Amino acid sequence: MADKKRPTPPNKKDAKSNLPKFNFYWIYGIAIAAIIGFSLLGNTPQGNKDIDKNKFQEWASKGYVEKITINKIGGNAEVIIKKDALENNEEFKDRAKQTVFNRTSGHYFFETPPYEEYYKELKDLNNNLPETKQFSLKYYTPKNYDWLGTLLFFAVIIAVWFFIMKRMTGGSGGGGGGGGQIFNIGKSKAKLFEQGKNVNVSFKDVAGLEGAKEEVQEIVDFLKNPKKYTDLGAKIPKGALLVGLPGTGKTLLAKAVAGEAKVPFFSMSGSDFVEMFVGVGASRVRDLFKQAKEKAPCIIFIDEIDAIGKARGNNPNMGSNDERENTLNQLLTEMDGFGTNSGVIILAATNRADILDKALMRAGRFDRQINVDMPDLNERREIFEVHLKPLKLEGGFDIEFIAKQTPGFSGADIANLCNEAALIAARKKKKVVEKQDFLDAVDRLIGGLEKKNKLITLSERKKIAFHEAGHATVSWLTEHASPLIKVTIVPRGKSLGAAWYLPEERQLTTTDHLLDEMCATMGGRAAEKIIFGEISTGALSDLEKVTKQAYAMVTMYGLNEKLGNISYYNYQSNGFTKPYSETTAKTIDEEVSKMIELQYERAQKILSENKDKLTEIADLLLEKEVIFKEDLQKILGERPFKKEEPLATIKKKTTEVKEEVIENSEVVETETKEEIKADDTTKEEEN
């Protein structure tokens, strides 16, 4: 017979962890509840049972009365009946049961004449009774408890006020100075990390960003080895501002500084200074720097500093007290005022450096502005290597291929892509993550969710196929258009079809590049016109793209011959008027329209010359729904344009060739020396 398993006893630690945590405010709640309970129920009778004076004298003569208490001021009396009378006499049945709150209260009550007269009358009555029937006679002066109600009223008001103020100031949380409590509302909310504790990020975890890492590593090295710099007369930078697009790794870089510097690190957001109360932001700035001075050398990191660092306006609102400007003024004073903060370094991050106040950006406050750019191909490969470590990949996974397929992706996008690929592989019940899962993840993130069940008629599907085939054909046959990866007519997100390109990572863009891309974009609408003789609304996103591109060429980059070398870049910030006349505005509109129409006609000409190939690509799309670069090569042939290699790749190949030549020359030299030695040995033997 199998032994029965004894049930495992519950873990005491787990049981304790499930209990609610003690809060000091419970004491206030319990005290208030007790006061209210005792004041309302502490000596409450079981309902008033009034009797007359004659009835009392009858019970007293029968020996039922145990005690009578007379109110010396109020002119009433409380009567307590003996226990045996309560239990044995039906007359007192409704008075027999008592509760916790009325054990000391009277059973019956009656009005009395003035105290002096009636007390003597009761005393005479009691003296005339037999000893066994006599009752206890007492009197008392009642106490006034009116103050208790007033006290309770104010206690409730104060409790409600505490609760509201606590909610308004962010709860009981808040690091540093305990900014969540009402009396600490002006204290700093910065979280303090002592010498890298509780931070598991180092510079090794930050892939790419070599230039930015070098800048901040120098600050960290100065804190670790100050003598190396001070011996040369150098001073530590007072502040460094990380500027870059969202997701490029600014906050991650700050975390790495916190983990590597091994000095106190204060971290907070710019919005933590903002409060509805006047003067709180400036007070928190003062408290933050006060704490930092006490722990110097240290680093203060302010994320999203544009929340308080926005440029101050020339026209304040009716002379009102602007809380944000007061906070900024205090920050400027603390960073570089009369009271120099030696040993306190400010590290800040923003993706809106153009709106920051000039006084905040000057040298002496932020000595360094570190640009954190979008990663290039090599940096993307390094970022992928970091994020692919926890994934279970297929054998021989090509990281270089995936890095090339993700131009324009930030570090955050790459992290999201790796996670999305793993989710897709798990959804398909795979044991490893494959290359196709990453390609599907790219499609999902860029194009949106695939919608195969979307209701589309056969004629609409045919128009979509020719539209996408037009994009593919024109982009393949124009020199500077981005190389095409695949074409699909599967609906994704808001689009009914898509042509996926792989943009070249170039730093300069010429007029020919822009015009070829514009022509390829208009290829979809041109194909509809040639094949069906009509156009549809499916080219909305294409028209938006080319219109924006054409206006940028004319008004920003000065790439129009008629307007010449003039740029109206960012004219929107100049005010309500444009910095050019109505005549110039008319010329701009005419040149933009002319540019777009020329590229539309050019796309029609290319497609008319290759109408048979356009039809073949569209038919293949209708059959397979998705076609790739290889399918286009079979129909259109190899692209007749040679792609220029990046300078870094050329240098790398040149270095490899030089190293190979040096190695080969060393081998030849070694072989020659050995042959000479062998010849000398042979001659010696002959001699």
C-alpha positions as CSV (number, residue, x, y, z in Angstrom):
1,M,0.0,0.0,0.0
2,A,1.5,3.3,-1.1
3,D,2.2,5.8,1.6
4,K,0.1,8.8,1.7
5,K,1.9,12.0,1.0
6,R,1.8,14.4,3.9
7,P,0.5,17.8,3.0
8,T,3.3,20.3,3.0
9,P,2.9,22.9,5.7
10,P,2.3,26.5,4.5
11,N,5.4,28.6,4.4
12,K,5.3,31.2,7.1
13,K,7.3,33.7,5.1
14,D,4.8,33.4,2.2
15,A,1.9,33.8,4.6
16,K,3.5,36.9,6.1
17,S,4.2,38.4,2.7
18,N,0.5,38.1,1.8
19,L,-0.5,40.2,4.8
20,P,-1.1,43.9,4.2
21,K,1.8,46.1,5.1
22,F,1.5,48.2,8.2
23,N,0.8,51.8,7.6
24,F,1.3,54.5,10.3
25,Y,-2.0,56.1,9.3
26,W,-3.8,53.0,10.6
27,I,-3.3,54.3,14.1
28,Y,-5.1,57.5,13.3
29,G,-8.0,55.5,11.8
30,I,-8.3,53.2,14.8
31,A,-8.2,56.1,17.3
32,I,-10.9,58.0,15.4
33,A,-13.1,54.9,15.1
34,A,-12.7,54.2,18.9
35,I,-13.6,57.8,19.9
36,I,-16.7,57.7,17.7
37,G,-17.7,54.3,18.9
38,F,-17.4,55.1,22.6
39,S,-18.9,58.5,22.3
40,L,-22.0,57.2,20.4
41,L,-22.4,53.7,22.0
42,G,-20.3,53.7,25.2
43,N,-23.2,54.2,27.7
44,T,-26.2,54.0,25.5
45,P,-29.4,52.5,27.1
46,Q,-31.5,49.8,25.5
47,G,-34.1,52.3,24.4
48,N,-35.7,54.7,26.8
49,K,-38.3,53.1,29.1
50,D,-40.1,55.8,31.0
51,I,-42.1,55.1,34.2
52,D,-43.9,57.4,36.6
53,K,-43.0,58.2,40.2
54,N,-45.7,56.0,41.6
55,K,-44.6,53.0,39.7
56,F,-41.1,53.4,41.1
57,Q,-42.4,53.6,44.7
58,E,-44.4,50.4,44.0
59,W,-41.3,48.5,42.8
60,A,-39.3,49.8,45.7
61,S,-41.8,48.6,48.2
62,K,-41.7,45.1,46.7
63,G,-37.9,45.1,46.9
64,Y,-37.3,45.0,43.1
65,V,-35.1,48.1,43.0
66,E,-31.3,47.7,43.4
67,K,-30.2,51.2,42.8
68,I,-31.4,54.7,41.8
69,T,-29.2,57.5,40.6
70,I,-30.5,61.0,40.5
71,N,-29.2,63.7,38.1
72,K,-28.3,66.7,40.3
73,I,-28.8,69.1,37.4
74,G,-31.1,67.6,34.9
75,G,-34.0,66.5,37.2
76,N,-34.3,62.8,36.1
77,A,-33.5,59.5,37.7
78,E,-32.1,56.1,36.5
79,V,-33.5,53.0,38.0
80,I,-31.6,49.7,38.1
81,I,-33.6,46.5,38.8
82,K,-32.2,43.6,40.9
83,K,-30.9,40.6,38.9
84,D,-33.3,38.0,40.4
85,A,-36.3,40.3,39.7
86,L,-35.2,40.7,36.1
87,E,-34.9,36.9,35.6
88,N,-38.1,35.8,37.5
89,N,-40.5,38.6,36.9
90,E,-42.4,38.7,33.5
91,E,-42.8,42.5,34.0
92,F,-39.1,43.0,33.4
93,K,-38.6,40.5,30.6
94,D,-37.8,43.2,28.0
95,R,-35.0,44.5,30.3
96,A,-33.3,41.2,31.1
97,K,-31.0,41.2,28.1
98,Q,-28.0,43.6,28.1
99,T,-25.3,44.4,25.6
100,V,-21.7,45.3,25.9
101,F,-22.4,49.0,25.5
102,N,-25.2,49.4,28.1
103,R,-24.2,47.2,31.1
104,T,-23.9,50.3,33.3
105,S,-26.9,52.2,32.1
106,G,-30.3,52.3,33.9
107,H,-33.2,50.0,33.1
108,Y,-35.9,52.6,33.6
109,F,-36.1,56.4,33.8
110,F,-38.5,58.9,35.2
111,E,-38.7,62.7,35.8
112,T,-38.1,63.9,39.4
113,P,-39.0,67.1,41.3
114,P,-36.2,69.5,42.3
115,Y,-33.2,67.5,43.6
116,E,-33.1,68.9,47.2
117,E,-36.8,68.0,47.9
118,Y,-36.9,64.6,46.2
119,Y,-33.7,63.3,47.6
120,K,-35.0,63.7,51.1
121,E,-38.3,62.1,50.1
122,L,-36.4,59.0,48.7
123,K,-34.2,58.8,51.7
124,D,-37.3,58.6,54.0
125,L,-38.9,56.0,51.7
126,N,-35.8,53.8,51.8
127,N,-35.5,54.1,55.6
128,N,-39.1,52.9,56.1
129,L,-38.4,49.7,54.0
130,P,-37.2,46.5,55.5
131,E,-33.4,46.0,55.3
132,T,-33.7,43.3,52.6
133,K,-35.8,45.6,50.3
134,Q,-33.8,48.7,50.7
135,F,-32.0,50.2,47.6
136,S,-28.9,52.1,47.0
137,L,-29.4,55.9,46.6
138,K,-26.9,58.0,44.7
139,Y,-26.7,61.3,42.9
140,Y,-24.2,62.7,40.3
141,T,-23.3,65.9,38.4
142,P,-23.3,65.2,34.6
143,K,-20.2,66.1,32.6
144,N,-20.4,68.2,29.4
145,Y,-19.1,66.3,26.3
146,D,-20.1,68.8,23.7
147,W,-16.4,69.5,23.0
148,L,-16.0,65.9,21.8
149,G,-18.2,66.5,18.8
150,T,-16.3,69.6,17.8
151,L,-13.0,67.7,18.2
152,L,-14.2,64.9,16.0
153,F,-15.4,67.3,13.3
154,F,-12.0,69.0,13.1
155,A,-10.2,65.6,13.2
156,V,-12.2,64.4,10.1
157,I,-11.5,67.7,8.3
158,I,-7.7,67.4,9.0
159,A,-7.7,63.7,7.9
160,V,-9.5,64.5,4.6
161,W,-7.0,67.4,4.0
162,F,-4.0,65.1,4.6
163,F,-5.5,62.5,2.2
164,I,-6.1,65.0,-0.6
165,M,-2.7,66.7,-0.3
166,K,-1.0,63.3,-0.3
167,R,-2.7,62.4,-3.5
168,M,-1.8,65.7,-5.1
169,T,1.9,65.4,-4.3
170,G,2.3,61.9,-5.8
171,G,1.6,59.4,-2.9
172,S,4.0,58.2,-0.3
173,G,6.7,57.4,-2.9
174,G,9.5,59.6,-4.1
175,G,13.2,59.1,-3.5
176,G,15.8,61.4,-2.2
177,G,14.0,63.8,0.1
178,G,10.7,62.0,0.3
179,G,8.8,64.4,-2.0
180,G,5.6,62.4,-1.7
181,Q,4.8,63.8,1.8
182,I,3.0,67.1,2.1
183,F,5.6,68.6,4.4
184,N,8.4,67.5,2.0
185,I,6.7,68.8,-1.2
186,G,9.6,71.1,-1.9
187,K,12.2,68.2,-1.6
188,S,13.9,66.7,-4.5
189,K,12.4,63.5,-6.1
190,A,15.7,62.3,-7.5
191,K,16.6,58.6,-7.1
192,L,20.0,58.1,-5.6
193,F,22.2,55.2,-6.8
194,E,25.2,54.9,-4.5
195,Q,28.4,54.0,-6.3
196,G,26.8,52.0,-9.1
197,K,24.6,49.9,-6.8
198,N,21.3,48.5,-8.2
199,V,22.5,49.3,-11.7
200,N,23.5,46.3,-13.9
201,V,24.4,48.2,-17.1
202,S,27.9,48.9,-18.2
203,F,29.5,50.3,-21.3
204,K,29.9,46.8,-22.7
205,D,26.1,46.5,-22.8
206,V,25.8,49.7,-25.0
207,A,26.4,48.5,-28.6
208,G,27.3,51.1,-31.2
209,L,27.4,54.8,-30.2
210,E,31.2,54.7,-30.2
211,G,31.6,58.5,-30.4
212,A,29.0,59.2,-27.7
213,K,30.6,56.5,-25.5
214,E,34.0,58.0,-25.9
215,E,32.7,61.4,-24.7
216,V,31.0,60.1,-21.6
217,Q,33.8,57.6,-20.8
218,E,36.2,60.5,-20.5
219,I,33.9,62.0,-17.8
220,V,33.8,58.7,-15.9
221,D,37.6,58.4,-16.3
222,F,38.0,61.9,-14.9
223,L,36.0,60.9,-11.8
224,K,38.1,57.8,-11.3
225,N,41.5,59.2,-12.1
226,P,41.3,63.0,-11.7
227,K,45.1,63.5,-11.2
228,K,45.8,62.5,-14.8
229,Y,43.9,65.5,-16.0
230,T,44.5,68.0,-13.2
231,D,48.3,67.7,-13.6
232,L,47.9,69.1,-17.1
233,G,45.6,71.9,-15.8
234,A,42.5,70.4,-17.2
235,K,39.1,70.9,-15.6
236,I,36.2,68.4,-15.6
237,P,33.3,69.4,-17.9
238,K,30.4,70.8,-15.8
239,G,27.7,69.2,-18.0
240,A,27.0,67.0,-21.0
241,L,23.8,67.1,-23.0
242,L,22.8,63.9,-24.9
243,V,20.8,64.8,-28.0
244,G,19.2,62.4,-30.3
245,L,16.1,60.9,-31.8
246,P,13.8,58.8,-29.6
247,G,15.1,55.2,-29.1
248,T,18.7,55.9,-30.0
249,G,20.0,55.0,-26.5
250,K,20.4,58.2,-24.5
251,T,18.9,56.9,-21.3
252,L,20.8,53.6,-21.7
253,L,24.1,55.5,-22.0
254,A,23.2,57.4,-18.8
255,K,22.5,54.0,-17.0
256,A,26.0,52.8,-18.2
257,V,27.5,55.9,-16.7
258,A,25.7,55.2,-13.4
259,G,27.1,51.7,-13.4
260,E,30.6,52.6,-14.4
261,A,31.3,55.8,-12.5
262,K,31.3,54.3,-9.0
263,V,30.2,57.7,-7.6
264,P,26.7,58.8,-6.2
265,F,24.3,59.1,-9.2
266,F,21.1,61.2,-8.9
267,S,18.5,60.4,-11.5
268,M,15.2,62.2,-12.2
269,S,13.0,63.4,-15.0
270,G,12.4,67.0,-16.0
271,S,8.7,66.6,-15.2
272,D,9.6,65.8,-11.6
273,F,10.3,69.5,-11.1
274,V,6.8,70.5,-12.4
275,E,4.1,70.9,-9.7
276,M,0.9,72.8,-9.4
277,F,2.1,74.8,-6.4
278,V,4.1,78.0,-7.0
279,G,7.8,77.8,-6.1
280,V,7.9,74.0,-5.7
281,G,10.0,73.5,-8.9
282,A,12.7,76.0,-7.8
283,S,12.7,74.5,-4.3
284,R,13.3,71.0,-5.6
285,V,16.2,72.2,-7.8
286,R,17.8,73.8,-4.7
287,D,17.3,70.7,-2.7
288,L,18.7,68.5,-5.5
289,F,21.9,70.5,-5.7
290,K,22.2,70.7,-1.9
291,Q,22.1,66.9,-1.7
292,A,24.6,66.6,-4.6
293,K,27.1,69.0,-3.0
294,E,27.0,66.9,0.2
295,K,27.9,63.8,-1.8
296,A,30.4,65.4,-4.3
297,P,31.9,64.2,-6.5
298,C,28.7,62.9,-8.0
299,I,26.6,63.0,-11.2
300,I,23.1,64.4,-11.7
301,F,21.1,63.0,-14.6
302,I,18.0,64.8,-15.8
303,D,16.0,62.9,-18.4
304,E,13.8,64.9,-20.9
305,I,15.2,68.2,-19.7
306,D,13.1,70.0,-22.3
307,A,10.2,69.8,-19.8
308,I,11.8,72.6,-17.8
309,G,14.5,73.9,-20.2
310,K,12.2,75.3,-22.9
311,A,13.3,78.7,-24.3
312,R,11.8,81.6,-22.3
313,G,9.4,83.8,-24.2
314,N,9.8,87.5,-24.9
315,N,6.2,88.3,-23.9
316,P,5.3,86.9,-20.6
317,N,1.5,86.4,-20.0
318,M,0.3,89.6,-18.4
319,G,3.2,89.6,-15.9
320,S,2.0,86.4,-14.3
321,N,4.4,84.2,-12.3
322,D,5.5,81.5,-14.6
323,E,6.4,78.5,-12.5
324,R,8.3,76.8,-15.3
325,E,10.5,79.9,-15.9
326,N,11.2,80.1,-12.2
327,T,12.4,76.5,-12.2
328,L,14.6,77.1,-15.2
329,N,16.1,80.3,-13.6
330,Q,17.0,78.4,-10.5
331,L,18.5,75.6,-12.5
332,L,20.7,78.1,-14.5
333,T,21.8,79.7,-11.2
334,E,22.7,76.3,-9.6
335,M,24.6,75.1,-12.7
336,D,26.8,78.2,-13.1
337,G,26.2,81.0,-10.6
338,F,28.1,82.6,-7.8
339,G,28.0,79.3,-5.8
340,T,30.2,77.0,-7.9
341,N,29.3,73.3,-7.6
342,S,32.7,71.8,-7.7
343,G,32.6,68.0,-8.3
344,V,28.9,68.0,-9.4
345,I,28.5,67.0,-13.1
346,I,25.2,67.4,-14.9
347,L,24.2,64.8,-17.5
348,A,20.9,65.5,-19.4
349,A,19.1,64.0,-22.3
350,T,16.6,65.4,-24.8
351,N,15.3,64.8,-28.3
352,R,14.2,68.4,-28.7
353,A,17.4,70.4,-28.4
354,D,16.1,73.0,-30.8
355,I,13.6,74.4,-28.2
356,L,16.0,74.6,-25.3
357,D,16.9,78.0,-23.8
358,K,20.2,79.4,-25.1
359,A,21.4,80.2,-21.6
360,L,21.1,76.6,-20.7
361,M,23.0,75.4,-23.8
362,R,26.0,77.7,-23.3
363,A,29.5,76.5,-22.3
364,G,29.9,76.6,-18.5
365,R,26.6,74.8,-18.1
366,F,26.6,72.2,-20.8
367,D,30.1,72.2,-22.0
368,R,29.5,69.2,-24.3
369,Q,26.6,68.4,-26.6
370,I,26.8,64.8,-27.6
371,N,24.8,63.7,-30.6
372,V,23.4,60.2,-30.4
373,D,22.6,59.4,-34.0
374,M,20.7,56.6,-35.6
375,P,22.9,53.5,-35.9
376,D,24.6,52.8,-39.2
377,L,25.1,49.2,-40.6
378,N,28.1,48.3,-38.4
379,E,26.4,49.7,-35.3
380,R,23.2,47.9,-36.1
381,R,25.1,44.6,-36.3
382,E,26.7,45.3,-32.9
383,I,23.2,46.1,-31.4
384,F,21.8,42.9,-32.9
385,E,24.6,40.9,-31.3
386,V,23.5,42.2,-27.9
387,H,19.8,41.6,-28.3
388,L,20.2,38.2,-30.0
389,K,22.1,36.7,-27.1
390,P,19.0,35.5,-25.1
391,L,17.3,34.1,-28.3
392,K,17.6,30.5,-29.4
393,L,18.6,31.0,-33.1
394,E,18.9,28.5,-36.0
395,G,22.3,27.3,-36.9
396,G,24.4,29.6,-39.1
397,F,22.2,32.6,-38.5
398,D,23.4,35.6,-40.6
399,I,23.4,38.7,-38.5
400,E,24.9,40.8,-41.3
401,F,21.9,40.0,-43.5
402,I,19.3,41.2,-40.8
403,A,21.4,44.3,-40.1
404,K,21.2,45.2,-43.9
405,Q,17.5,44.7,-43.9
406,T,16.8,47.3,-41.1
407,P,18.1,50.7,-42.3
408,G,16.7,53.6,-40.2
409,F,16.0,51.3,-37.2
410,S,17.0,52.7,-33.8
411,G,18.3,50.6,-30.9
412,A,14.8,50.4,-29.4
413,D,13.4,49.3,-32.8
414,I,16.0,46.6,-33.0
415,A,15.2,45.3,-29.5
416,N,11.5,45.3,-30.4
417,L,12.3,43.5,-33.7
418,C,14.2,40.7,-31.9
419,N,11.3,40.2,-29.4
420,E,8.7,40.3,-32.2
421,A,10.7,37.6,-34.2
422,A,10.8,35.4,-31.1
423,L,7.0,35.8,-30.6
424,I,6.3,34.9,-34.3
425,A,8.5,31.8,-34.0
426,A,6.6,30.8,-30.8
427,R,3.3,31.4,-32.5
428,K,4.3,29.0,-35.3
429,K,5.4,26.4,-32.7
430,K,9.1,26.5,-33.8
431,K,11.9,25.3,-31.6
432,V,14.4,28.0,-32.9
433,V,14.0,31.5,-34.3
434,E,14.7,31.5,-38.1
435,K,15.7,34.2,-40.6
436,Q,12.2,34.2,-42.0
437,D,10.8,35.1,-38.6
438,F,12.9,38.2,-38.5
439,L,11.8,39.2,-42.0
440,D,8.1,38.7,-41.0
441,A,8.8,40.8,-37.9
442,V,10.2,43.6,-40.1
443,D,7.1,43.5,-42.2
444,R,4.9,43.5,-39.1
445,L,6.7,46.6,-37.6
446,I,6.9,48.6,-40.8
447,G,3.7,47.7,-42.6
448,G,1.4,46.7,-39.8
449,L,-0.6,43.5,-39.1
450,E,-1.3,41.3,-42.1
451,K,-5.0,41.2,-43.1
452,K,-5.5,38.3,-45.5
453,N,-9.3,38.2,-44.9
454,K,-9.9,41.8,-46.0
455,L,-12.8,42.1,-48.4
456,I,-11.4,43.0,-51.8
457,T,-13.1,42.5,-55.2
458,L,-11.3,40.8,-58.2
459,S,-11.0,44.1,-60.1
460,E,-9.6,45.9,-57.1
461,R,-7.1,43.2,-56.6
462,K,-6.0,43.5,-60.2
463,K,-5.5,47.2,-59.9
464,I,-3.5,46.8,-56.7
465,A,-1.3,44.3,-58.5
466,F,-0.6,46.6,-61.4
467,H,-0.1,49.5,-59.0
468,E,2.6,47.7,-57.1
469,A,4.1,46.2,-60.3
470,G,4.5,49.8,-61.6
471,H,6.5,50.8,-58.4
472,A,8.7,47.7,-58.9
473,T,9.4,48.2,-62.6
474,V,10.2,51.9,-62.4
475,S,12.4,51.6,-59.4
476,W,14.3,48.7,-61.0
477,L,14.9,50.7,-64.3
478,T,15.9,54.0,-62.7
479,E,19.5,54.4,-61.6
480,H,19.3,56.2,-58.2
481,A,16.0,54.7,-56.9
482,S,16.4,52.5,-53.8
483,P,16.9,48.8,-54.6
484,L,13.7,46.7,-54.3
485,I,13.5,43.7,-51.9
486,K,10.0,42.4,-52.4
487,V,6.5,43.3,-53.6
488,T,3.3,42.2,-52.0
489,I,-0.4,42.7,-52.5
490,V,-1.3,41.2,-49.1
491,P,-3.1,44.0,-47.1
492,R,-1.2,45.3,-44.1
493,G,-2.4,47.9,-41.7
494,K,-4.0,50.7,-43.8
495,S,-2.2,49.7,-47.1
496,L,-3.7,47.3,-49.7
497,G,-0.2,46.4,-51.0
498,A,3.4,47.5,-50.7
499,A,6.7,47.5,-52.4
500,W,9.6,47.1,-50.0
501,Y,12.9,48.9,-50.7
502,L,16.4,48.8,-49.1
503,P,17.6,52.5,-49.0
504,E,21.3,53.1,-49.5
505,E,23.0,54.5,-46.4
506,R,24.4,57.7,-48.0
507,Q,25.2,61.0,-46.3
508,L,24.5,63.3,-49.3
509,T,21.6,63.2,-51.7
510,T,21.7,64.8,-55.2
511,T,19.0,66.1,-57.4
512,D,19.1,62.9,-59.5
513,H,18.6,60.8,-56.5
514,L,15.5,62.7,-55.4
515,L,14.0,62.8,-58.9
516,D,14.5,59.1,-59.5
517,E,12.8,58.3,-56.1
518,M,10.0,60.6,-57.0
519,C,9.6,58.9,-60.4
520,A,9.5,55.4,-58.8
521,T,6.9,56.7,-56.3
522,M,4.7,57.9,-59.1
523,G,5.1,54.5,-61.0
524,G,2.0,53.0,-59.3
525,R,-0.4,55.7,-60.5
526,A,1.3,55.7,-63.9
527,A,0.7,52.0,-64.3
528,E,-3.0,52.4,-63.4
529,K,-3.3,55.0,-66.1
530,I,-1.6,53.0,-68.8
531,I,-3.3,49.6,-68.1
532,F,-6.9,50.7,-67.1
533,G,-7.1,54.2,-68.6
534,E,-8.1,55.7,-65.2
535,I,-6.6,56.4,-61.8
536,S,-7.8,55.6,-58.3
537,T,-7.5,56.9,-54.7
538,G,-4.9,54.1,-53.9
539,A,-2.0,56.5,-54.5
540,L,-2.8,58.8,-51.6
541,S,0.4,57.9,-49.6
542,D,2.5,58.2,-52.8
543,L,1.1,61.7,-53.5
544,E,1.8,62.8,-49.9
545,K,5.4,61.6,-50.2
546,V,6.2,63.2,-53.5
547,T,4.5,66.5,-52.5
548,K,6.5,66.8,-49.3
549,Q,9.7,65.8,-51.2
550,A,9.2,68.4,-54.0
551,Y,8.5,71.2,-51.6
552,A,11.6,70.3,-49.6
553,M,13.7,70.4,-52.8
554,V,12.3,73.8,-53.8
555,T,12.0,75.7,-50.4
556,M,14.7,74.0,-48.2
557,Y,17.5,72.5,-50.3
558,G,17.7,75.2,-53.1
559,L,17.6,72.5,-55.8
560,N,15.4,74.5,-58.2
561,E,16.9,76.5,-61.0
562,K,14.2,79.1,-61.2
563,L,14.2,80.0,-57.5
564,G,18.0,79.6,-57.2
565,N,20.1,79.0,-54.1
566,I,17.6,80.1,-51.5
567,S,16.4,78.2,-48.5
568,Y,13.3,78.8,-46.4
569,Y,14.1,76.1,-43.9
570,N,12.0,76.2,-40.7
571,Y,10.3,79.4,-41.6
572,Q,7.2,78.3,-39.6
573,S,9.0,79.4,-36.4
574,N,9.4,82.9,-37.6
575,G,5.8,83.9,-36.7
576,F,2.6,84.4,-38.5
577,T,4.0,85.5,-41.8
578,K,6.2,83.7,-44.4
579,P,9.6,85.2,-45.2
580,Y,8.7,85.5,-48.9
581,S,6.2,87.4,-51.0
582,E,3.0,86.1,-52.6
583,T,4.7,86.1,-56.0
584,T,7.4,83.8,-54.7
585,A,4.8,81.6,-53.1
586,K,3.0,81.3,-56.5
587,T,6.4,80.4,-58.1
588,I,7.1,77.8,-55.5
589,D,3.7,76.1,-56.1
590,E,4.2,76.2,-59.9
591,E,7.7,74.7,-59.7
592,V,6.5,71.9,-57.3
593,S,3.6,71.0,-59.6
594,K,5.9,71.1,-62.7
595,M,8.4,68.8,-61.0
596,I,5.9,66.2,-60.0
597,E,4.1,66.2,-63.4
598,L,7.5,65.7,-65.2
599,Q,8.3,62.7,-63.1
600,Y,4.8,61.3,-63.6
601,E,5.2,61.6,-67.4
602,R,8.7,60.0,-67.1
603,A,7.2,57.1,-65.2
604,Q,4.5,56.6,-67.9
605,K,7.1,56.6,-70.6
606,I,9.2,53.9,-68.8
607,L,6.2,51.7,-68.2
608,S,4.9,52.1,-71.8
609,E,8.3,50.9,-73.1
610,N,8.2,47.9,-70.8
611,K,4.4,47.2,-70.8
612,D,4.9,43.5,-71.4
613,K,7.3,43.1,-68.5
614,L,4.9,45.2,-66.3
615,T,2.0,42.8,-67.1
616,E,4.2,39.8,-66.4
617,I,5.1,41.1,-63.0
618,A,1.5,41.9,-62.2
619,D,0.3,38.4,-63.3
620,L,3.0,36.8,-61.1
621,L,1.8,39.0,-58.1
622,L,-1.8,37.8,-58.7
623,E,-0.6,34.3,-58.6
624,K,1.9,34.3,-55.7
625,E,0.8,37.5,-53.8
626,V,4.4,38.1,-52.8
627,I,7.4,38.2,-55.1
628,F,11.1,38.9,-54.3
629,K,14.2,40.5,-55.9
630,E,15.1,37.2,-57.6
631,D,11.7,37.1,-59.4
632,L,12.3,40.6,-60.8
633,Q,15.7,39.6,-62.0
634,K,14.2,36.8,-64.1
635,I,11.8,39.2,-65.7
636,L,13.7,42.5,-66.0
637,G,17.2,41.1,-65.9
638,E,20.1,42.4,-63.8
639,R,20.0,46.1,-62.9
640,P,22.4,47.9,-65.3
641,F,23.7,50.3,-62.7
642,K,26.8,49.7,-60.6
643,K,26.5,50.4,-56.9
644,E,29.3,52.4,-55.3
645,E,30.8,50.8,-52.2
646,P,31.1,52.7,-48.9
647,L,34.5,54.2,-48.1
648,A,34.8,52.1,-45.0
649,T,34.3,48.9,-47.0
650,I,36.9,49.9,-49.5
651,K,39.4,50.7,-46.7
652,K,38.7,47.4,-45.1
653,K,39.3,45.5,-48.3
654,T,42.5,47.5,-49.0
655,T,43.8,46.7,-45.5
656,E,43.0,43.0,-46.0
657,V,44.8,42.9,-49.4
658,K,47.9,44.7,-47.9
659,E,48.0,42.2,-45.0
660,E,47.8,39.3,-47.4
661,V,50.6,40.7,-49.6
662,I,52.8,41.2,-46.5
663,E,52.1,37.6,-45.3
664,N,52.9,36.2,-48.8
665,S,56.1,38.3,-49.0
666,E,57.2,37.0,-45.6
667,V,56.6,33.4,-46.7
668,V,58.6,34.0,-49.9
669,E,61.4,35.7,-47.9
670,T,61.5,32.7,-45.5
671,E,61.7,30.2,-48.3
672,T,64.5,32.2,-50.0
673,K,66.6,32.2,-46.8
674,E,66.1,28.5,-46.4
675,E,67.2,27.9,-50.0
676,I,70.3,30.0,-49.5
677,K,71.2,28.1,-46.3
678,A,70.7,24.8,-48.1
679,D,73.0,25.9,-51.0
680,D,75.7,27.0,-48.4
681,T,75.5,23.7,-46.7
682,T,75.9,21.8,-50.0
683,K,79.0,23.8,-51.0
684,E,80.6,23.2,-47.6
685,E,80.1,19.5,-48.0
686,E,81.6,19.6,-51.5
687,N,84.7,21.4,-50.2
